[in-house]
């Protein structure tokens, strides 16, 4: 039975480069929704030590999605935000 990762704190072998493992860190996440482009800085993530690919945990991914929904509803074309409250 395959074990599922619960959060980015757990080490994960990178699926992009196949060499590195992830470690807790922060990522800059770009999101495009319709005509809205949102860049969210400082998102907690597991970050690959070899290639820098990032993996979001469920809570962070849901919050990023909510932030993107809000930006799109507001009619914003380009927005850069910090993840922190």
C-alpha positions as CSV (number, residue, x, y, z in Angstrom):
1,X,0.0,0.0,0.0
2,X,1.4,3.4,-1.0
3,X,1.9,6.0,1.7
4,X,0.6,9.4,0.9
5,X,2.5,12.5,1.9
6,X,0.5,14.7,4.4
7,X,2.6,17.8,4.3
8,X,5.7,19.3,2.7
9,X,7.7,18.7,5.8
10,X,8.1,15.0,4.8
11,X,11.0,14.3,2.5
12,X,10.0,13.4,-1.1
13,X,12.1,12.4,-4.0
14,X,11.7,15.0,-6.8
15,X,9.6,13.7,-9.7
16,X,11.2,16.3,-12.0
17,X,14.9,15.7,-11.7
18,X,14.7,12.2,-10.0
19,X,17.8,13.0,-7.9
20,X,17.0,15.5,-5.2
21,X,14.8,15.3,-2.1
22,X,12.6,18.0,-0.7
23,X,13.2,20.0,2.4
24,X,10.9,22.6,4.1
25,X,11.2,26.0,2.5
26,X,9.3,28.7,0.7
27,X,8.3,29.0,-3.0
28,X,7.0,31.8,-5.3
29,X,3.9,30.5,-6.9
30,X,2.5,32.0,-10.1
31,X,-1.2,31.5,-10.8
32,X,-3.1,32.5,-13.9
33,X,-6.9,32.7,-13.8
34,X,-8.7,34.1,-16.9
35,X,-7.0,37.4,-17.5
36,X,-5.7,37.6,-13.9
37,X,-2.0,36.8,-13.1
38,X,-1.2,36.4,-9.4
39,X,2.2,35.8,-8.0
40,X,2.3,34.7,-4.4
41,X,5.6,34.9,-2.6
42,X,6.7,33.0,0.6
43,X,4.4,30.0,0.2
44,X,5.4,27.2,2.6
45,X,6.4,24.2,0.5
46,X,8.7,21.3,0.2
47,X,11.5,22.5,-2.1
48,X,13.8,20.2,-4.0
49,X,17.5,20.5,-3.0
50,X,18.7,19.6,-6.5
51,X,16.5,21.5,-9.0
52,X,14.3,23.7,-6.8
53,X,11.0,22.2,-7.8
54,X,8.4,22.9,-5.1
55,X,5.5,20.8,-3.7
56,X,2.6,22.4,-1.8
57,X,0.8,20.7,1.0
58,X,-2.9,20.5,0.9
59,X,-3.5,23.5,3.2
60,X,-1.2,25.8,1.3
61,X,-2.6,24.7,-2.1
62,X,-6.1,25.5,-0.9
63,X,-5.1,28.9,0.4
64,X,-3.3,29.7,-2.9
65,X,-6.5,28.7,-4.8
66,X,-8.6,31.0,-2.5
67,X,-6.2,33.9,-3.1
68,X,-6.4,33.3,-6.8
69,X,-10.2,33.2,-6.7
70,X,-10.3,36.5,-4.8
71,X,-7.9,38.2,-7.2
72,X,-9.8,37.1,-10.2
73,X,-13.2,38.3,-8.7
74,X,-11.7,41.7,-8.0
75,X,-10.8,42.2,-11.6
76,X,-7.1,42.4,-11.0
77,X,-4.9,41.9,-14.0
78,X,-1.5,41.5,-12.2
79,X,-1.0,41.1,-8.5
80,X,2.0,40.2,-6.4
81,X,1.2,39.2,-2.8
82,X,2.9,37.6,0.3
83,X,1.4,34.4,1.5
84,X,1.6,35.5,5.2
85,X,-1.5,37.1,6.7
